[in-house]
Amino acid sequence: MAIEVTTGRVEYLKVAAGYGLVNVRLETPTGINVPPVPTGPKNELLIIWIGNQSQGPRGLFTTELSRALAHGLCVRLSHEDDSAYITEVLIDAQFEGPFN
């Protein structure tokens, strides 16, 4: 099984007693909706947890994805290519000027 990375911005986060889901608006390496825009879905729905698994890293994923949603930060979410369960969360810093 290969690892796939979904890159984009959190469009919405849904957390309930038995599950946590995140919808990501996909971005290309050149930015969101900048040509060439790939064909296919513009969003991807991924699973943070289902059942009683909100403890540990999954709870931290929810906190960090909430922060990314609130600040419009770009996220990179790793998951197996045949699964929608998130295994790793990476959030990029938002820079407003040149990085020296």
C-alpha positions as CSV (number, residue, x, y, z in Angstrom):
1,M,0.0,0.0,0.0
2,A,1.3,3.4,-1.0
3,I,0.9,6.6,0.9
4,E,-1.1,9.4,-0.8
5,V,-0.9,13.0,0.2
6,T,-3.9,15.3,-0.1
7,T,-3.0,19.0,-0.3
8,G,-5.4,21.9,0.1
9,R,-7.3,24.1,2.5
10,V,-9.8,22.9,5.1
11,E,-13.3,23.7,3.7
12,Y,-15.1,22.3,6.7
13,L,-14.6,20.1,9.8
14,K,-17.3,17.9,11.1
15,V,-16.9,16.4,14.6
16,A,-19.6,14.3,16.3
17,A,-19.7,11.7,19.2
18,G,-18.8,8.8,16.9
19,Y,-16.7,10.4,14.1
20,G,-14.6,13.2,12.8
21,L,-14.4,14.2,9.2
22,V,-12.6,16.9,7.2
23,N,-13.3,18.2,3.7
24,V,-10.3,19.6,1.9
25,R,-10.5,21.9,-1.1
26,L,-7.7,20.5,-3.3
27,E,-4.8,22.7,-4.5
28,T,-2.4,22.1,-7.3
29,P,1.4,22.7,-6.7
30,T,1.0,26.1,-8.2
31,G,-2.0,27.1,-6.0
32,I,-5.7,26.8,-5.8
33,N,-7.5,26.9,-9.1
34,V,-4.4,28.2,-11.0
35,P,-4.1,26.7,-14.5
36,P,-3.6,24.0,-15.2
37,V,-6.4,22.9,-13.0
38,P,-6.5,19.1,-12.9
39,T,-9.6,17.3,-13.9
40,G,-11.5,15.4,-11.3
41,P,-12.9,16.3,-7.9
42,K,-12.1,19.7,-6.4
43,N,-12.7,18.5,-2.8
44,E,-11.7,15.4,-0.9
45,L,-13.5,14.1,2.2
46,L,-11.2,12.3,4.7
47,I,-11.8,10.5,8.0
48,I,-10.1,11.7,11.2
49,W,-11.8,8.9,13.3
50,I,-14.8,6.7,13.5
51,G,-16.0,5.1,16.8
52,N,-14.2,5.8,20.1
53,Q,-10.8,6.8,18.6
54,S,-10.8,10.5,19.3
55,Q,-8.0,10.1,21.9
56,G,-4.3,10.5,21.1
57,P,-3.1,11.7,17.7
58,R,-6.6,11.8,16.3
59,G,-7.6,14.4,18.9
60,L,-4.5,16.4,18.1
61,F,-5.4,16.1,14.3
62,T,-8.8,17.7,15.1
63,T,-7.2,20.6,17.0
64,E,-4.7,21.3,14.3
65,L,-7.3,21.0,11.5
66,S,-9.5,23.5,13.4
67,R,-6.6,25.9,13.5
68,A,-6.0,25.5,9.8
69,L,-9.7,26.1,9.1
70,A,-9.8,29.3,11.2
71,H,-6.6,30.8,9.6
72,G,-7.0,29.5,6.1
73,L,-3.7,27.6,6.2
74,C,-2.7,25.0,3.7
75,V,-2.6,21.4,4.9
76,R,-1.0,18.2,3.7
77,L,-2.8,15.1,4.9
78,S,-1.3,11.7,4.5
79,H,-3.4,8.5,4.1
80,E,-3.0,5.2,2.4
81,D,-4.1,5.2,-1.2
82,D,-6.9,2.7,-0.5
83,S,-8.1,4.5,2.6
84,A,-9.6,7.8,3.7
85,Y,-8.2,7.6,7.2
86,I,-5.7,10.3,8.0
87,T,-2.4,9.0,9.2
88,E,-0.4,12.3,9.3
89,V,-1.2,16.0,9.3
90,L,1.2,18.7,8.1
91,I,0.2,22.4,8.3
92,D,2.2,25.0,6.3
93,A,3.0,28.4,7.8
94,Q,1.3,31.4,6.2
95,F,4.0,33.8,5.0
96,E,3.0,37.3,3.9
97,G,6.3,38.5,2.6
98,P,9.7,37.1,1.4
99,F,11.3,34.6,3.6
100,N,14.9,35.6,4.3
